[in-house]
Amino acid sequence: MDVGTGPILYSFRRCPYAIRARLALAVAGLQPGRELELREVSLQAKPPELLTASAKGTVPVLVHGDRVIDESLDVMRWALERHDPQGWLSGWSVAEAGAMEALIAENDGPFKQHLDRFKYASRFGGQRGNDGADAAELARQRIRHRAEALAVLGCWSRRLEPGGWLLGGRPSLADWALLPFVRQFRLADPEGFDAVPQLAPLQAWLARFLAGPELAAVLESPWAERCPWHSPSWLYHLALRQEWQAAKAAGTYCRSTRGQSLQEVGFIHLSTAHQLVATYGRFYADLNPAEVLLLVLDPVRLAEAGVTVRLEPAPGSGDLFPHLYGPLPLAAVLLAQPVVPPSQARTSLS
Ligand SMILES: N[C@@H](CCC(=O)N[C@@H](CS)C(=O)NCC(=O)O)C(=O)O
């Protein structure tokens, strides 16, 4: 299978749903850059390609030919149906398969609800404010959701005792599907989690996962590029951090490229996704990468703001580059993210 014709996975490094999908794809032997194209996205600016594939806009999404799989469990099953060398899905009795389904439903339903309301209490707190009454109510809700989540974890912990895995002596789909969420629960309050004596079997189960090669593999490159994928539907501009900050304060960005203004040049230099590596290498590679930002621009918003983009030849290059005639409308900037130099990013700037 070639990348380009093979499956594409839209993913987000930290997302527990995406982590479990990547765990299954990895065990099935589908590696990014070889059997699969990995597109790390930003949840703040989802690329049009992802939203066209699946309008609900969640990750992970796997696209293979005409097929779109936009639920993490379905991605896991799709991968394991191709190759399940460790028997995550196969070799279980009907009753065990039923128990697996029930555990996953409990995780994705009530446990995830309590986890979110414990971890992100303020997002779910309704009316927010600085007044003490609201803060006290939020704190009470947080404690309640933690207790409810711990009750679910207690049940799972008791299941682990006979063999160390949720269904006994070997890991199943349920273990791999739940582990990223229990990891997330612990991350919200590691000391608190580690201090619950009734959870000893679950703590050991999680610790083995945290120390194991499977999780490390899918949190590292190439499985988990930190830099979002560059969409061919977007345009890009490399900016100096200081100049971008000044522009935001002033409400207008008028730099053309490094050391030159819009007024001097007549347009702002932009790049397409495939031109970024070369543009960075030619003009910014000698700078501290922390001083360079990659601005992600939405051409639709540029057009709505009434500015013109023309594709024009750049001197010394056979390529046509997008040139923006007028100040950059700040509303068209979807993201301003620290640049990741190609040497650190593998595929991320290409
Ligand atoms: N049921 C979906 C849930 C996926 C999900 O909610 N992913 C989160 C990230 S962890 C997401 O994409 N949220 C959309 C957003 O934040 O805009 C699945 O299992 O794939």
The ligand as an ORCA input file, in Angstrom:
! r2SCAN-3c Opt
* xyz 0 1
  N     -17.149      9.454     19.694
  C     -15.988     10.039     19.081
  C     -15.488     11.129     19.995
  C     -14.228     11.798     19.486
  C     -13.981     13.155     20.180
  O     -14.860     13.714     20.852
  N     -12.769     13.699     19.993
  C     -12.517     15.042     20.491
  C     -11.050     15.280     20.787
  S     -10.490     14.321     22.169
  C     -12.855     16.040     19.407
  O     -12.516     15.847     18.267
  N     -13.519     17.129     19.767
  C     -13.880     18.148     18.823
  C     -13.467     19.500     19.235
  O     -12.842     19.652     20.291
  O     -13.727     20.437     18.486
  C     -14.952      8.943     18.844
  O     -14.941      7.951     19.569
  O     -14.149      9.063     17.900
*
